Amino acid sequence: MSSKIQSIITGTGKYIPNKLIKNSDFINHSFYERDGSLVKRNMTDVIQKFQAITDIEERRYAEDNQSTSEMAYLAAKDAIESSGEDKEQLDYIIVAHNFGDIKQGSNRTDMVPTLASRVKYKLGIVNPDCVAYDLPFGCPGWLQGMIQADYFIKSGDAKKVLIIGSETLSRVIDPHDKDSMIYADGAGATILTASEIGEAGIISHKSQSHTLDQAWFLKMEGSSNLDYDKKDELYLKMDGRKVYEYGLTHVPLVMKTTVEKAGISPDKIKKVLVHQANGKMDDAILKRFFKLYDIDTPPENIMPMTIAKLGNSSVATIPTLLDMILKGEMENHSLNKGDIAIFASVGAGMNINSMVYQF
């Protein structure tokens, strides 16, 4: 028996909201450019071009009475119940998000108490040694939570950690910005457990933050519609072209570093689980990654995608995708014992992270 502590995934869960928003639901929207001028193109053409660029056909929004912490709780509950884990044995609860709880119709964030404390309360956990805290790290937040949990476990400080990614981006988007069609709501959760019986678990990881020239690629600012009656509110804004170029330049390199740290060759990778940010960008990242190994064409069916139906739910995309695969809900995709997957994410900050995991 090995005495080396490994961090293994022993449970996953998710919450996918019921409110379905199709691209056609934006047909009567009035979109404005960054300079405040009205987009005069035919809206059908705008939507068709958007879908061609992002692959997004529809997305899910939280119900009006739901919050980010409520969805986080539902994903956590799913992970605990489906895994059979004892919630009182959790040493940490880490909730990755960026905007806290926001009521429908308001941009005002509510983060006191922390969302992690709210989840612990909703779960009815008595144990005071279960430490609950929040992690704002842009879209890579859930993966960064996994990385932090791995440090806790391998240091001997923790044996079980619940990591949740939850977000209601529909509450912080400008209805007059074309980019608003990208965003969605949802929550995903994982339980990471210490093991000494030989499972590989988390093999390696790497994170980076680029801020000198890239910190403001995503930011909060006023509506593109200068006459909007809520123009004084702040909305999530993105310089899409710069984020796209940044992702293609840096994410494949961080993925390669993680693979090298793991001591494996790219042909050992069964799946690439990447943050569902933009379908075309993710495809380009995958190709750039394998091109670093002089492989012109990535292996077929290696990168499962949910963005077409679920949109970009920020910190929730990867854990939701993982849960769907492990529970047999992704056609033609599976992860079995011994399989190696690489996780990767990019988002506001600008932040990047990657992780190699063996199942």
VOMI-50531 format. One record per residue (C-alpha): residue number from 1; x negated, y negated, z. Coordinates in Angstrom, 1 decimal, always signed. Layout:
# residues N
+-----+--------+--------+--------+
| pos |   east |  north |     up |
+-----+--------+--------+--------+
| NUM |      X |      Y |      Z |
...
+-----+--------+--------+--------+
END
This chain:
# residues 359
+-----+--------+--------+--------+
| pos |   east |  north |     up |
+-----+--------+--------+--------+
|   1 |   +0.0 |   +0.0 |   +0.0 |
|   2 |   -1.3 |   -3.4 |   -1.0 |
|   3 |   -1.6 |   -6.0 |   +1.8 |
|   4 |   -1.3 |   -8.8 |   -0.8 |
|   5 |   +1.9 |  -10.8 |   -0.4 |
|   6 |   +3.9 |  -11.3 |   -3.6 |
|   7 |   +6.9 |  -13.5 |   -4.3 |
|   8 |   +9.7 |  -11.5 |   -5.9 |
|   9 |  +13.1 |  -12.5 |   -7.1 |
|  10 |  +15.7 |  -10.5 |   -5.1 |
|  11 |  +18.8 |  -12.4 |   -6.1 |
|  12 |  +20.3 |  -14.8 |   -8.6 |
|  13 |  +23.5 |  -16.7 |   -8.9 |
|  14 |  +25.1 |  -19.5 |  -10.9 |
|  15 |  +28.1 |  -21.7 |  -11.2 |
|  16 |  +29.3 |  -22.7 |  -14.7 |
|  17 |  +32.1 |  -25.4 |  -14.5 |
|  18 |  +35.4 |  -24.6 |  -16.2 |
|  19 |  +35.9 |  -28.0 |  -17.9 |
|  20 |  +34.9 |  -27.4 |  -21.5 |
|  21 |  +33.9 |  -30.5 |  -23.6 |
|  22 |  +33.5 |  -29.9 |  -27.3 |
|  23 |  +31.6 |  -32.1 |  -29.7 |
|  24 |  +35.0 |  -33.0 |  -31.3 |
|  25 |  +36.0 |  -34.6 |  -28.0 |
|  26 |  +33.6 |  -37.5 |  -28.8 |
|  27 |  +35.2 |  -38.3 |  -32.1 |
|  28 |  +36.9 |  -41.4 |  -30.8 |
|  29 |  +34.0 |  -42.7 |  -28.8 |
|  30 |  +32.4 |  -46.0 |  -29.6 |
|  31 |  +28.6 |  -45.7 |  -29.5 |
|  32 |  +26.1 |  -48.5 |  -29.4 |
|  33 |  +22.5 |  -48.8 |  -30.3 |
|  34 |  +19.9 |  -49.9 |  -27.7 |
|  35 |  +20.1 |  -53.5 |  -28.9 |
|  36 |  +23.8 |  -53.6 |  -28.2 |
|  37 |  +25.0 |  -53.3 |  -31.8 |
|  38 |  +27.9 |  -51.0 |  -32.6 |
|  39 |  +27.1 |  -47.8 |  -34.4 |
|  40 |  +29.0 |  -48.2 |  -37.6 |
|  41 |  +28.4 |  -44.8 |  -39.1 |
|  42 |  +31.3 |  -42.3 |  -39.4 |
|  43 |  +31.6 |  -40.5 |  -36.1 |
|  44 |  +32.0 |  -37.2 |  -37.8 |
|  45 |  +28.6 |  -37.7 |  -39.4 |
|  46 |  +27.1 |  -38.9 |  -36.0 |
|  47 |  +28.3 |  -35.7 |  -34.3 |
|  48 |  +27.2 |  -33.4 |  -37.1 |
|  49 |  +23.7 |  -34.9 |  -37.1 |
|  50 |  +23.6 |  -34.6 |  -33.3 |
|  51 |  +24.5 |  -30.9 |  -33.4 |
|  52 |  +21.9 |  -30.3 |  -36.2 |
|  53 |  +19.2 |  -31.9 |  -34.0 |
|  54 |  +20.1 |  -30.4 |  -30.6 |
|  55 |  +22.1 |  -27.2 |  -31.4 |
|  56 |  +24.7 |  -28.3 |  -28.9 |
|  57 |  +28.3 |  -27.4 |  -29.8 |
|  58 |  +29.9 |  -27.9 |  -26.4 |
|  59 |  +29.1 |  -28.4 |  -22.8 |
|  60 |  +30.7 |  -28.0 |  -19.3 |
|  61 |  +31.6 |  -30.8 |  -16.9 |
|  62 |  +32.4 |  -30.4 |  -13.2 |
|  63 |  +36.0 |  -30.8 |  -12.2 |
|  64 |  +36.9 |  -34.3 |  -10.8 |
|  65 |  +37.0 |  -33.0 |   -7.2 |
|  66 |  +33.7 |  -31.1 |   -7.5 |
|  67 |  +30.3 |  -32.4 |   -6.5 |
|  68 |  +26.7 |  -31.4 |   -7.1 |
|  69 |  +26.4 |  -29.9 |   -3.6 |
|  70 |  +29.6 |  -28.0 |   -4.0 |
|  71 |  +28.3 |  -26.4 |   -7.2 |
|  72 |  +25.0 |  -25.7 |   -5.5 |
|  73 |  +26.9 |  -23.9 |   -2.7 |
|  74 |  +28.8 |  -21.8 |   -5.2 |
|  75 |  +25.7 |  -20.7 |   -7.0 |
|  76 |  +24.0 |  -20.0 |   -3.7 |
|  77 |  +27.0 |  -17.9 |   -2.5 |
|  78 |  +26.9 |  -16.0 |   -5.8 |
|  79 |  +23.1 |  -15.2 |   -5.3 |
|  80 |  +23.6 |  -14.1 |   -1.7 |
|  81 |  +26.6 |  -12.0 |   -2.3 |
|  82 |  +25.4 |  -10.3 |   -5.5 |
|  83 |  +22.0 |   -9.5 |   -3.9 |
|  84 |  +23.3 |   -8.4 |   -0.5 |
|  85 |  +20.7 |  -10.6 |   +1.2 |
|  86 |  +21.3 |  -11.8 |   +4.8 |
|  87 |  +21.7 |  -15.6 |   +4.7 |
|  88 |  +20.5 |  -15.9 |   +8.3 |
|  89 |  +17.1 |  -14.6 |   +7.2 |
|  90 |  +16.5 |  -17.5 |   +4.9 |
|  91 |  +13.5 |  -19.5 |   +5.9 |
|  92 |  +14.0 |  -22.4 |   +3.5 |
|  93 |  +16.8 |  -23.7 |   +1.3 |
|  94 |  +15.4 |  -26.0 |   -1.5 |
|  95 |  +17.9 |  -27.8 |   -3.6 |
|  96 |  +16.6 |  -29.4 |   -6.8 |
|  97 |  +18.7 |  -32.3 |   -8.2 |
|  98 |  +18.1 |  -35.9 |   -9.2 |
|  99 |  +21.3 |  -37.9 |   -8.5 |
| 100 |  +22.8 |  -36.4 |   -5.4 |
| 101 |  +26.6 |  -36.2 |   -4.9 |
| 102 |  +28.5 |  -38.7 |   -7.1 |
| 103 |  +32.2 |  -39.0 |   -7.0 |
| 104 |  +34.1 |  -39.0 |  -10.3 |
| 105 |  +34.4 |  -42.5 |  -11.7 |
| 106 |  +31.5 |  -43.9 |   -9.7 |
| 107 |  +27.7 |  -44.2 |  -10.2 |
| 108 |  +27.0 |  -44.5 |   -6.5 |
| 109 |  +24.8 |  -41.6 |   -5.2 |
| 110 |  +25.3 |  -39.9 |   -1.9 |
| 111 |  +22.2 |  -38.1 |   -0.5 |
| 112 |  +22.6 |  -38.3 |   +3.3 |
| 113 |  +22.7 |  -35.7 |   +4.6 |
| 114 |  +20.5 |  -33.9 |   +2.0 |
| 115 |  +22.3 |  -31.7 |   -0.4 |
| 116 |  +20.3 |  -28.8 |   +1.0 |
| 117 |  +21.8 |  -29.5 |   +4.4 |
| 118 |  +25.3 |  -29.6 |   +2.9 |
| 119 |  +24.7 |  -26.2 |   +1.2 |
| 120 |  +23.4 |  -24.7 |   +4.5 |
| 121 |  +26.5 |  -26.1 |   +6.3 |
| 122 |  +28.9 |  -24.7 |   +3.6 |
| 123 |  +27.1 |  -21.3 |   +3.9 |
| 124 |  +27.7 |  -21.3 |   +7.6 |
| 125 |  +24.0 |  -20.6 |   +8.4 |
| 126 |  +23.3 |  -20.8 |  +12.2 |
| 127 |  +19.6 |  -20.2 |  +12.2 |
| 128 |  +17.8 |  -23.5 |  +12.9 |
| 129 |  +14.5 |  -22.1 |  +11.5 |
| 130 |  +16.1 |  -22.2 |   +8.1 |
| 131 |  +14.7 |  -25.5 |   +6.8 |
| 132 |  +16.8 |  -27.3 |   +4.2 |
| 133 |  +15.4 |  -30.0 |   +2.0 |
| 134 |  +15.9 |  -31.6 |   -1.4 |
| 135 |  +13.5 |  -31.8 |   -4.4 |
| 136 |  +13.8 |  -34.5 |   -7.0 |
| 137 |  +11.4 |  -33.7 |   -9.9 |
| 138 |  +13.4 |  -34.3 |  -13.0 |
| 139 |  +14.6 |  -31.4 |  -15.1 |
| 140 |  +11.7 |  -29.2 |  -13.9 |
| 141 |  +13.0 |  -29.4 |  -10.3 |
| 142 |  +14.2 |  -25.8 |   -9.9 |
| 143 |  +11.0 |  -24.4 |  -11.3 |
| 144 |   +9.0 |  -26.7 |   -9.0 |
| 145 |  +11.1 |  -25.4 |   -6.1 |
| 146 |  +10.1 |  -21.8 |   -7.1 |
| 147 |   +6.5 |  -22.9 |   -7.1 |
| 148 |   +6.7 |  -24.5 |   -3.7 |
| 149 |   +8.5 |  -21.4 |   -2.4 |
| 150 |   +5.7 |  -19.2 |   -3.7 |
| 151 |   +3.2 |  -21.3 |   -1.7 |
| 152 |   +5.4 |  -20.9 |   +1.4 |
| 153 |   +5.6 |  -17.2 |   +1.0 |
| 154 |   +2.0 |  -16.5 |   +0.1 |
| 155 |   +0.8 |  -18.6 |   +3.1 |
| 156 |   +2.8 |  -16.4 |   +5.4 |
| 157 |   +5.1 |  -19.3 |   +6.4 |
| 158 |   +8.2 |  -17.8 |   +4.8 |
| 159 |   +9.7 |  -14.5 |   +3.8 |
| 160 |  +12.9 |  -15.5 |   +2.1 |
| 161 |  +13.6 |  -18.8 |   +0.3 |
| 162 |  +16.7 |  -19.9 |   -1.6 |
| 163 |  +16.0 |  -22.2 |   -4.5 |
| 164 |  +18.9 |  -24.0 |   -6.2 |
| 165 |  +19.1 |  -26.3 |   -9.2 |
| 166 |  +22.4 |  -28.3 |   -9.4 |
| 167 |  +23.4 |  -31.4 |  -11.2 |
| 168 |  +26.4 |  -33.4 |  -12.4 |
| 169 |  +24.8 |  -35.4 |  -15.3 |
| 170 |  +28.3 |  -36.2 |  -16.6 |
| 171 |  +28.6 |  -38.7 |  -13.8 |
| 172 |  +25.4 |  -40.7 |  -14.7 |
| 173 |  +25.7 |  -40.9 |  -18.5 |
| 174 |  +26.6 |  -44.0 |  -20.5 |
| 175 |  +29.8 |  -43.2 |  -22.5 |
| 176 |  +28.6 |  -45.6 |  -25.1 |
| 177 |  +25.2 |  -43.9 |  -25.7 |
| 178 |  +24.9 |  -41.1 |  -28.3 |
| 179 |  +22.5 |  -39.3 |  -25.9 |
| 180 |  +25.5 |  -38.8 |  -23.5 |
| 181 |  +26.5 |  -35.8 |  -25.7 |
| 182 |  +23.4 |  -33.9 |  -24.6 |
| 183 |  +24.1 |  -33.7 |  -20.9 |
| 184 |  +26.2 |  -31.2 |  -18.9 |
| 185 |  +26.9 |  -30.0 |  -15.4 |
| 186 |  +26.2 |  -26.7 |  -13.6 |
| 187 |  +24.2 |  -24.9 |  -10.9 |
| 188 |  +21.9 |  -21.9 |  -10.7 |
| 189 |  +20.2 |  -20.2 |   -7.7 |
| 190 |  +17.5 |  -17.7 |   -6.9 |
| 191 |  +16.3 |  -15.9 |   -3.8 |
| 192 |  +12.5 |  -15.4 |   -3.6 |
| 193 |  +11.3 |  -12.8 |   -1.1 |
| 194 |   +7.9 |  -11.8 |   +0.3 |
| 195 |   +6.9 |   -8.3 |   -0.7 |
| 196 |   +3.8 |   -6.1 |   +0.1 |
| 197 |   +4.8 |   -3.0 |   -1.8 |
| 198 |   +3.1 |   -3.8 |   -5.1 |
| 199 |   +5.7 |   -5.7 |   -7.2 |
| 200 |   +4.0 |   -8.3 |   -9.4 |
| 201 |   +6.5 |  -11.1 |   -8.9 |
| 202 |   +5.1 |  -14.6 |   -9.5 |
| 203 |   +1.6 |  -14.2 |  -11.1 |
| 204 |   +0.7 |  -17.8 |  -11.8 |
| 205 |   +2.0 |  -21.3 |  -12.2 |
| 206 |   +0.9 |  -24.8 |  -13.2 |
| 207 |   +2.4 |  -28.3 |  -12.9 |
| 208 |   +1.5 |  -31.7 |  -14.4 |
| 209 |   +2.8 |  -35.3 |  -14.1 |
| 210 |   +1.9 |  -37.8 |  -16.8 |
| 211 |   +2.8 |  -41.4 |  -15.7 |
| 212 |   +0.3 |  -43.9 |  -17.1 |
| 213 |   +2.2 |  -44.3 |  -20.5 |
| 214 |   +5.0 |  -41.8 |  -20.0 |
| 215 |   +6.7 |  -42.6 |  -16.7 |
| 216 |   +9.6 |  -44.6 |  -18.2 |
| 217 |  +10.6 |  -42.2 |  -21.1 |
| 218 |  +13.7 |  -41.5 |  -18.9 |
| 219 |  +15.1 |  -44.2 |  -16.7 |
| 220 |  +18.2 |  -45.8 |  -15.3 |
| 221 |  +19.5 |  -49.0 |  -16.9 |
| 222 |  +22.7 |  -50.7 |  -18.0 |
| 223 |  +25.2 |  -49.7 |  -20.7 |
| 224 |  +24.4 |  -50.0 |  -24.4 |
| 225 |  +27.8 |  -51.7 |  -24.7 |
| 226 |  +27.1 |  -55.3 |  -23.4 |
| 227 |  +30.8 |  -55.9 |  -23.1 |
| 228 |  +31.6 |  -52.8 |  -21.1 |
| 229 |  +33.5 |  -53.5 |  -17.9 |
| 230 |  +31.1 |  -51.4 |  -16.0 |
| 231 |  +28.0 |  -52.8 |  -17.7 |
| 232 |  +26.4 |  -53.6 |  -14.3 |
| 233 |  +26.2 |  -49.9 |  -13.4 |
| 234 |  +23.1 |  -47.9 |  -14.0 |
| 235 |  +23.1 |  -45.0 |  -16.4 |
| 236 |  +20.6 |  -42.3 |  -17.4 |
| 237 |  +18.7 |  -43.5 |  -20.5 |
| 238 |  +16.2 |  -41.5 |  -22.6 |
| 239 |  +13.7 |  -42.4 |  -25.3 |
| 240 |  +14.5 |  -39.2 |  -27.2 |
| 241 |  +11.7 |  -39.5 |  -29.8 |
| 242 |   +9.0 |  -40.0 |  -27.2 |
| 243 |  +10.3 |  -37.2 |  -25.0 |
| 244 |  +10.3 |  -34.9 |  -28.0 |
| 245 |   +6.8 |  -35.8 |  -29.0 |
| 246 |   +5.6 |  -35.5 |  -25.4 |
| 247 |   +7.2 |  -32.1 |  -25.0 |
| 248 |   +5.6 |  -30.8 |  -28.1 |
| 249 |   +2.2 |  -32.2 |  -27.2 |
| 250 |   +1.9 |  -31.1 |  -23.6 |
| 251 |   +4.3 |  -28.2 |  -22.7 |
| 252 |   +2.6 |  -25.6 |  -24.9 |
| 253 |   -0.8 |  -26.4 |  -23.3 |
| 254 |   +0.5 |  -26.0 |  -19.8 |
| 255 |   +2.1 |  -22.7 |  -20.8 |
| 256 |   -1.2 |  -21.5 |  -22.2 |
| 257 |   -3.0 |  -22.5 |  -19.0 |
| 258 |   -0.5 |  -20.5 |  -16.9 |
| 259 |   -0.9 |  -17.5 |  -19.2 |
| 260 |   -4.7 |  -17.7 |  -18.8 |
| 261 |   -4.4 |  -18.0 |  -15.1 |
| 262 |   -2.3 |  -14.9 |  -15.1 |
| 263 |   -5.0 |  -13.0 |  -17.1 |
| 264 |   -2.6 |  -11.7 |  -19.7 |
| 265 |   -2.4 |  -11.9 |  -23.5 |
| 266 |   +0.5 |  -13.5 |  -25.3 |
| 267 |   +1.6 |  -10.2 |  -26.7 |
| 268 |   +2.5 |   -9.1 |  -23.2 |
| 269 |   +5.2 |  -11.7 |  -22.9 |
| 270 |   +8.7 |  -10.2 |  -23.2 |
| 271 |  +10.7 |  -13.4 |  -22.8 |
| 272 |  +10.2 |  -17.2 |  -22.8 |
| 273 |  +12.7 |  -18.9 |  -20.5 |
| 274 |  +12.5 |  -22.6 |  -21.3 |
| 275 |  +14.5 |  -25.5 |  -20.0 |
| 276 |  +17.5 |  -26.0 |  -22.3 |
| 277 |  +16.8 |  -29.6 |  -23.3 |
| 278 |  +17.2 |  -29.7 |  -27.0 |
| 279 |  +17.4 |  -26.6 |  -29.3 |
| 280 |  +15.1 |  -27.9 |  -32.0 |
| 281 |  +12.6 |  -29.2 |  -29.4 |
| 282 |  +12.5 |  -25.9 |  -27.6 |
| 283 |  +12.0 |  -24.0 |  -31.0 |
| 284 |   +9.1 |  -26.3 |  -31.8 |
| 285 |   +7.5 |  -25.8 |  -28.3 |
| 286 |   +7.7 |  -22.1 |  -28.8 |
| 287 |   +6.0 |  -22.3 |  -32.2 |
| 288 |   +3.3 |  -24.6 |  -30.9 |
| 289 |   +2.6 |  -22.3 |  -27.9 |
| 290 |   +2.1 |  -19.2 |  -30.1 |
| 291 |   +0.1 |  -21.3 |  -32.6 |
| 292 |   -2.4 |  -21.9 |  -29.8 |
| 293 |   -3.2 |  -18.2 |  -30.2 |
| 294 |   -3.2 |  -18.4 |  -34.0 |
| 295 |   +0.1 |  -16.7 |  -34.2 |
| 296 |   +2.2 |  -18.4 |  -36.9 |
| 297 |   +5.5 |  -16.7 |  -36.2 |
| 298 |   +6.7 |  -16.2 |  -32.6 |
| 299 |   +8.1 |  -12.7 |  -31.8 |
| 300 |  +11.8 |  -12.3 |  -32.8 |
| 301 |  +14.4 |  -12.8 |  -30.1 |
| 302 |  +11.8 |  -13.8 |  -27.5 |
| 303 |  +13.5 |  -17.1 |  -26.4 |
| 304 |  +17.1 |  -16.7 |  -25.2 |
| 305 |  +19.1 |  -19.9 |  -25.5 |
| 306 |  +22.3 |  -21.2 |  -23.8 |
| 307 |  +22.2 |  -24.9 |  -24.9 |
| 308 |  +24.7 |  -24.4 |  -27.8 |
| 309 |  +27.5 |  -23.6 |  -25.4 |
| 310 |  +26.3 |  -25.0 |  -22.0 |
| 311 |  +24.4 |  -28.2 |  -23.0 |
| 312 |  +21.6 |  -29.6 |  -20.9 |
| 313 |  +22.4 |  -29.3 |  -17.2 |
| 314 |  +18.9 |  -30.4 |  -16.1 |
| 315 |  +17.7 |  -28.4 |  -13.1 |
| 316 |  +20.4 |  -25.8 |  -13.6 |
| 317 |  +19.5 |  -24.6 |  -17.1 |
| 318 |  +16.8 |  -22.0 |  -16.4 |
| 319 |  +18.2 |  -20.4 |  -13.2 |
| 320 |  +21.6 |  -20.1 |  -15.0 |
| 321 |  +20.0 |  -18.5 |  -18.0 |
| 322 |  +18.0 |  -16.1 |  -15.8 |
| 323 |  +21.1 |  -15.0 |  -13.9 |
| 324 |  +23.0 |  -14.4 |  -17.2 |
| 325 |  +20.2 |  -12.2 |  -18.5 |
| 326 |  +19.8 |  -10.2 |  -15.3 |
| 327 |  +23.5 |   -9.6 |  -15.1 |
| 328 |  +23.8 |   -8.5 |  -18.7 |
| 329 |  +25.7 |  -11.6 |  -19.9 |
| 330 |  +23.3 |  -12.5 |  -22.7 |
| 331 |  +23.7 |  -10.3 |  -25.8 |
| 332 |  +20.5 |   -8.8 |  -27.1 |
| 333 |  +18.5 |  -10.1 |  -24.1 |
| 334 |  +17.4 |   -8.1 |  -21.0 |
| 335 |  +14.6 |   -8.1 |  -18.5 |
| 336 |  +13.5 |   -4.8 |  -17.0 |
| 337 |  +10.9 |   -3.5 |  -14.5 |
| 338 |   +7.4 |   -4.3 |  -15.7 |
| 339 |   +8.6 |   -7.0 |  -18.2 |
| 340 |   +6.7 |  -10.3 |  -18.1 |
| 341 |   +8.4 |  -13.6 |  -18.7 |
| 342 |   +7.0 |  -17.1 |  -18.9 |
| 343 |   +9.1 |  -20.0 |  -17.6 |
| 344 |   +8.6 |  -23.6 |  -18.7 |
| 345 |  +10.2 |  -27.0 |  -18.2 |
| 346 |   +9.8 |  -30.7 |  -19.0 |
| 347 |  +11.6 |  -33.8 |  -17.8 |
| 348 |  +11.7 |  -37.2 |  -16.2 |
| 349 |   +8.5 |  -38.3 |  -14.5 |
| 350 |   +7.2 |  -37.2 |  -17.0 |
| 351 |   +6.8 |  -33.8 |  -15.4 |
| 352 |   +5.9 |  -30.4 |  -16.8 |
| 353 |   +5.6 |  -27.0 |  -15.1 |
| 354 |   +5.3 |  -23.3 |  -16.1 |
| 355 |   +5.3 |  -20.0 |  -14.4 |
| 356 |   +4.4 |  -16.4 |  -15.3 |
| 357 |   +6.5 |  -13.7 |  -13.6 |
| 358 |   +6.6 |   -9.9 |  -13.8 |
| 359 |   +9.8 |   -8.2 |  -13.1 |
+-----+--------+--------+--------+
END
